[in-house]
Every structure is written in C-alpha cells, then in structure tokens.
Amino acid sequence: MGAFHAYDIRGIYNVDFDRDTVYKVGFFLPKLLGATKVLVGRDCRTSSDEIHDYLLRGINDAGADVYDIGLSTTPMVYFGTANYGFKASVQITASHNPKEYNGLKVSRENALPVGYETGLGQIKEWIDTDEPVVPAAKKGSVHKMDIREDYLKFLRGYKADLSGLKVAMDLSNGMACLLAGELFGDQPEYLFDTLDGTFPNHEPNPLIPKNVEALRNLVGKTGADVGVIYDGDADRVMFVDDKARFISPDLMIAVLGHYFVDERNQPGIVLQDIRSSKAVGEYLEPMGCTMHTWKVGRANAALKLREIDGVWGGELAGHYYFRDFFYSDSGLLASLLVLRVVASLKKKGITLSSLIDKITRYENSGEINFRIEDKQGAMDAVRAFFTAEEEPTAVMDFDGYRVEFPQWWFNIRPSNTEPYLRFICEARSKELLEEKIAKTKEILSTRFGATL
C-alpha cells in the first residue's frame, strides 16, 4: 500500500498498487465523502483504462453513480467538481511521473483536495483492516458527461489578443494536447502535441532540465518571446524566457501581479510556498500585495488560499492557484494569464527576460536533496547552528524550517515519502550562497552521515 501519500494516491501500477486497491478506493469513496454521485476523468497513460474500469466498478458497487467525462486534464476535473456541484471526484493520473506510474487525485465538494490527513488515510485504514466490501442492493450507474465546451468557454474568458506574440509550446504528449489547440489555435509553434501515454519524447516533468531542452532550443531557433511547457496532466506549467532561459516557477507568481494588480486592480493576499524566493514578495508588496507563506502541495495550498481568500498563489513546482478558479490550480489558465502579461509588456517594448531580471534579486541554490535517516535531528542541527551564528529576522516552523537573515535565508524540509531532506537557500551574493551550502553539507555529512 505504498501508493498512499500526503496529496494523492500514486505509484508504479501493479507494484505499489493494483486494480484491487483501485476497486476498494472506488467502493469506499462515496462513504468517505457522503456522495451519491462521483465525477471521474482520466489521463492518457496506458494503464488508465484498466484503472478506470475498476474504479467505476467500485463506485457503482457502493451504490453511487459515476459521471464519466473521459479523457481530461486534472484542472478540468476540478472545474467539473465545483461548477456542477459534485461532492466527490477522481482524476486518474500520475501527473508528471514516468509512464509506468499512475494514480488517483481525489477532490470533494467545491474541488477541495482530499489528502492523506483529510480522507485518504481513512480509506487506507479501511483497506488495511479488511473493512467489509459488500455491494449495495441497488448498484449505481455510469453516465457519460461532456464538460469540454463549458471548460473551454471558462478559459477563453481569460484569453487576450496574442496576435503580436511569438510563442513556443511543449505539450509533453500529455493532457494539454486535449485543449491547447482549441485555446491557442495555430499561433504557437508546438512540440509533442499528440496524446501519447508512453511519453516518447521526454518524461512529462518540466522541473527536470533535460525535459525542457527541446523547448529551449525551439525558443532560441525561432526567436520566440516566450516558451511554455506543461506537465502530464496539465495542472502545472513552466516557462522559458526570450533568451531561452528556464524561469524558476516561483518567480512567475510575481509576473502574475501584472495581470491581477495592473489590469484588474486586485492586489490582495498572494500565497507562496515555503520554498519561494524572497524576491517574489519584494516585488509584489510595493504593488500593494500581502504575501502569505504556507506549506508545499495542493492539499495544503488550495485549502489555505480559500481560508485567507487569497487572489492568487503559486509554488516552486509550477502550480498556480486562483480565487477565480475555485481556489484551485490550472496550468492552462496560468499560461493564458502569463501570455496576456507578456503580450502587454511587448507592446511597451519590455521583454520577459528583462522583467525576470528585474524581479530576480538573489543567488539561488535550487533544491538540494540529502539522503538521511534522522531527518528531524538533522533539521534541528542546521537551524541551531545558523541561528546561534546570526540573529534571524524570521523563523517559520511548518513544513520543516524556513529561517531568514538580512542577507540570506534557507528552507530545510523532510520528504513525505523518502529518507530525504530537501534544502534550498538564497543569498545576496554567490560567495555567501556557496559558503552557506558548504556549511550545511558539512553539518549533515559529518554529524548525520548524509549523502547527496
């Protein structure tokens, strides 16, 4: 049962979970969420059809009806859940993982995420303890449902005139292929724009540099103003600037300020995750925004954005959340808004690369992973060392630690599923950054036997 994680159910199909697990998840889901109707979508992975069949059997055997929207992006399922008032939904997907993976993303009423602490753990317990699976006397039915046009209509409401913009777009052979052509037409130069669940060109994870090489090359070759790349289920999106440089996704939270503040005059509260660059807040706060920092992951971010009634937010992993989208994330919506900003800036003679250079104020380490068993002890030791050496200006102790100093900051947090500590650091100079990384490596390797 190694597929149950903090945010979803995910793993290598027929290794970490199988069709029996899927059936039982389907069977217990209506009971968990008090639902008589469940919305279901799926991605194009080769195992998704079998998972779909067993999930539907489980839901129907529990006495609930299935509303099946077929092939879909994950945000399309969020839209369907909230827009049509479903109390439960499931998207069959492994998001950005390699082809042998698959999984289930579960949502409840208003497209609120169901994570391990909010329901998935209960389902796992029922499965582990052999909670009786007794089919209902009256089984549910399967209803085909087409929400594609409604979702496209919603997205088109955010599209601007992009005729003056040159765009390169990598659809990663994933679910963005389902809708991108109808949203953007023939204007972008597309890469890997056919659905293929074997992902023959690259894994659908834009955070891995080699997976963005083809897009960077296309931007350089065509002189595009911007490059766009989606992950496998199109809930995440990342960008390449006109100099063919990959943009750290957290910086795009600041870029989105030019839409929400400049165009819509909605400064408000903006959510960032605990790994986000200090540069984001330093750019947005003078625009009238208030930054709120919170835990990593949709199961945390979507709930928090709703709680604080934030206008928008984002994560280092390329998720962007919007009050206008039921406080949920959508790669296609985020890209529409970013392209809108880039097109507006171009009319003023401002390039995306120059904007990113203006936002960027720190040298950044990127996320460094240390393999280590005593994660809490190691985190405490790193925090203790640096706070004894220098007075911090801020300390956050959720999702690991984020400790800020006048000239630098770090975040150290545990992996939910593996014996890893994830460390990220920013500093005003490269020399200071390298010094802090070296000291952290020394503490973790000499005292805790950490390896990279």
N, C-alpha and C positions, 0 to 999 in steps of 0.2 A: 504493500500500500504506500510505496514511496512517492506516489504522484500527488498527494495532498500537500499543498504548500500554502504560504501566507495569503496569496492573492487569488489562486485558482487551483485547478486540478490539471497537472501537466507532467508528461514524462515520455519515455520511449514506449510506444504502443506494443502490447504483448510482452513487455518486460516489466515496466513499472506499474502498468495497469492493463486490463483486458476487457473484453466485451461483458464479462460477468460483473466487473466493477461498474462499467457504464450503465448496465441494466439496473443495478441497485441504486446508483445515483439518481437515475430517472424515476425509479419507484419511490424513493424517499423524499424527493424534492417537493412534490405537492404538499406532503405532510409538513415538511420543514417551513414552507412559506405560506401555508394556508391557501394554496392556489388550486382552482379548478380548471384553469387554462394556462398553458405554458407556451411561450413563443420560442421557436427554435430556428437557428441558422447554422450554416456550416461553411468552412473554407474548402479549398480545392485539394487538400492533401489526399494521398491515395488511400489512407485508412479512414477518411472522414465518412465515407458512405456506410461502412460497417458500423462505425460508432453511432452514426445517425440512426441506423435501423434498431440497434439495441437500446439506445436512449429513448426512442419513441415507444418501443415495447414496454419499457419500464414505466414511463409516464402514463401510458394508456392502461396498463395493468393496475395502476394505483387509482384508476377511475377518473383521471383528468384528461382533458382534451389537449391536443397539440395543434398549434397554428404554425405551420411549416413555411418559412419564407425562402427555403432553398439556399443556394449559394449566396453568401453575403459577407460584407465586411463586418468586423466586430462593432464599430460605431453604428452601423445600420441596425443591428440588434438592439443597441441602447436606444436608438431613436424609436424603434417599434415598441419597445417595452414602455417607455414613458408616454409617447404620443397616443397610443391606443389603450393605455390603462391596464397593462398586464401586471399581475402580481409576481410573476416569475418568468425568467427567460434563460436560455442557454445558447452560447455560441460555441460550436465545435471548432477548436483551433489550437495550435501551439504557437501562435503569434510569430515570433522571429526565430524560433528554433529550427534546427535542421529537419530534413524531410522525414526521418524515422520517428520524430516526435509527434504527439498530438495531445489534445486536452480539452477541458471544458471551462468556459468562463461563465459564471453564474451571476445573474442580477435579480434583484427583487423590485418591488414597486418603485416607480419614478427612476428606474435604471440605477438604483443604488447598488454598489458592489457587494457581493457576498464573499467574504474571505474566510480564512480558517477560524478566526475568532468570532465571526458573525454567522456561522452556519455550516461551513464545510467540515469543521472539526466534529460537529454533531453527526453529520452524515457518515463520516469516517468511523465514529464510535459505533453507530448502528450497524455498519458493515462488519467491523471487527468483532462485535459481540453477537453476531448472527441474529440480529433483530429479525423476527419472522417476516417473510415476504409472502403474503397471502393475497393473490389477485382479488380485486374488488368484484362483487357480484355483477356490477354493471361497468364494463370497461369503457374507457374513453375513446374518442375518435380522432382521426387526423384530418385537419382542414388545410388545404393549400391557401396561402395568403401572399399576395403580391404588394409589397410596400415600396418597391423600387422608385416609382414615379413620385410618390409623396416625399421620399427622402431626397431625390434629386431636386424637386421643387424647393425644398427647405435649403439645400446647399446653394442653389442658384441665387437665392436671395442675398447671398454674400459675395457674389462674383462682380468684379468691376470690369471696366474696359481694359483688357490686357493687350490690345492690338499693337501697342508700341513696344511690347516686351518680348525679348528672345529668351525662351525657356527650354532647358533640357530636363527630361523627366525619366527617372528609372522606376518602373513599376514592380521590379523584382520578381516577375512572374507570379505575383501574389494577388490578393483580392482587390487591390486598387484597380486592376485591369477591368474589373466589372463595371466601374463607373467613370473612370478618368476620361475616357474618350468622349463620353456624353457631356461631361463638365467642361473640358478644356478644348475639345474639338481637335483639329489638325494643327493647331498653332504650336504646341510644344514638339520638340524632336524627342520621340520616345525611345527608350531602351526596354527590352524584355517585357513587352506589353501584351503577352498572351498568357492566359491562366495555365499553370503547369505545377502541380503539387510535388513534383520531384525537384523543383528549383534548379534547372540545369545550368544556369549561368553564374549564380552565386547564391549563398545562403541568404535568406531574407532578413538579415540583421545589419542595418546600416551603421551600427556602432563599431563594427569590425572594419578597420581601414581598407582591407583588400576588397571588401564588398562595395566600396564606393569608388574604386579606381576607374571603372568604366565610365561612370558619370563624370568624374573629374576630367577624364580625357575628353569626353564629349563637350563639356563646357569650354575647355581650352581650345578644342578644334573648331567649334562653331562660334566662339565669341559670345556665348550666352550671357545674359545679365544675371541669371540665377540657375542653379541646379536643384532639383527636388528628388528625393528618394524616399519611398515608403517601405515599411516592413511587411511581413507576410499577411497580416490581417488588416492592415491599413489603419490601425489605431495610433500608430506612431509615424512621424515624418521628420526628416532631417534635410539640411540644406548645404549647398556649396555656393560660395560667392563667385563673382565675376572674374576673380583671379584664380579660380579652380581650387580654392582652399575650403576644406571641410570646416563648417562652423559649429563650435560647441553648442549643443542644443539648448543649454540654459540661457545663452545669450539671446536666443530668439524670443524669450519672454519679454526682454527689453524692446526688441524690434516691434512686437505686437502692440506696445504702447502707442506707436504712431497711428494705429488704427483706432484703438479704444479711446485714447485721450485726444489726439489731434483731430480725428474725423468725427468721433461720436461724443466727445466731451464727457467721458465716463472714466475718470481716474480711479477712484475707489480702492478696494483692497485687492492686492495681487498675491497669489500663492506661489511659493517656490519650495523645492525640496531642500533638505538639509545639506546637500552637496553643491548647491548653486553658487555661482560666483558672486562675491560681494559687489562686483561691477553692475549686476542687474539692478539691485536696489539703489546704488549710487546714481544710476542713470534715470530710474523711474521716479524716485522720490522728489526730485526737483520739478517733475511734471505733475505733482500733486497726488501721486500714488502712495499707498501704505503697504509695505511688504509684510507678509506673514510667512514664516518658515515652518515647515512641517515634515512629517515622515515620508519616506520614499514609497511609491507604489499606488496604483489606482484605488486599492481597497482603503487606503488612508486619505489620498488626495481628494478624491471625489466627495467623500463624506465631509472633509474639512472645508472644502470650498463652499459647499452648501451651508455648513454650520456658520461660517463667517460671512456668508453672502458675498463672496468674492466675485469680481467681474471676470477675471481670467486667471490662469496659472499655468505652470509648466514644470517639467522635470528634466534632469540631466539626460535621461534615457530617451527624450524626444516625444513624451506625452504632453499634450496641451489641452487644458480643461477650460470650459466656457460656461458661464451662467446661462447664456443663450441656448446652450445645448444640454439642458438638464444637468448642469454641473459635471458633465462627462467629457471624455476626450474623443477627438476625431482628427485623424491625420489629414483627411481631405478638407475639412473645414479650416484647420490651421494653415494649410497650404494656400487656400483661397485668400485668407486674410493677409498672409505674408506676401503673396504675389501682388495683392492690392497695394500694400505699402511700397513694395519695390517699384511698381509701375508709377505710383505717385511721386516717389523720390526721383525717378529717372526724368520725369517731366521738369524737375527743378535742377537737373544736371548732377544729381547725387547718386553715386553708385552704392550697391550693397556693401562692397568691400570697404569703402570709406566710412560707412555707418558702423560696421563691425569694429573697425579700427578705433572709432570714436568711443564705442561702448567699452572695449577691452582696456582694462587698466592694470591687470595683474599677469604675472607669470603663473602658469597652472601646471600641476603635475599630472593631471589626468588621474583616473582611478588606478591605484596600485593594489594588487591582491597578495596578501601574505597567508601562506598555509600555516595554520597554528591551531592547537587544541584548546589551550586555556585562553579563550577569546576575552572573557571579562577581565581576567587578571592582566592581560596584555594591554587592553584599552585603558584600564586604570593606571597602569605604569606610565604609559605615554602621556596621559593627561597630567599625572602628578609631576612628571619631570618638567614639562614645559611651563606649568603654572607656578612651579617653585622658582623657575628661572626668570619669569616675567609676569607682571600683573595682567591678567586678561581683561579685555573690555566687554566680553560677553561669553557666557557658557550655556550651551544647550545640552540637556542630558536625556533626550529622547532619540531613538534610532541611533544608538551609540552616543558619541560626544561630538559636538562642534564647539571649538574653542577659538575665540577671535582675539587678536592682539592688534596694536596700532598699525603694524606693517605687514602682518600675515595672519593666516588662520588655517586650521586643519579640521577635518572631519574623519573620525575613525569609527567604523560601524561593522557589526557582525553580519555575515551571510546567514540567511534564514535556513538554508538547506545544506551548506557545505562547511567544512572546517577552515573557513577563510575569514580574515579581517580585510575590509576594504578601506583604504586610506587615500584621502585626497587633500591636497594642500595648495594654497595660493600665497604668493608673496609679491611685494612691490618690485623686487629685482630678482634676476635669475640666480645670482650668487646666494641671496638669502634663501630662496627656494631650495637650492641644492644642499645648502647647509642643513635645513630642517629635515629634508628627506633622508640625508645621510645619518643624522642623529636618530631618527625614527627606526631606520633599518638596523642600526647598531643596538638599540634597546630591544627590539623584537627578536633579533637573531641571537644575541649573547645571553639574554635572560630567559627567552621562551622558545629558543630553537626554531624560530620562524624561517621559512624558505619562501622564495618568490615563485 
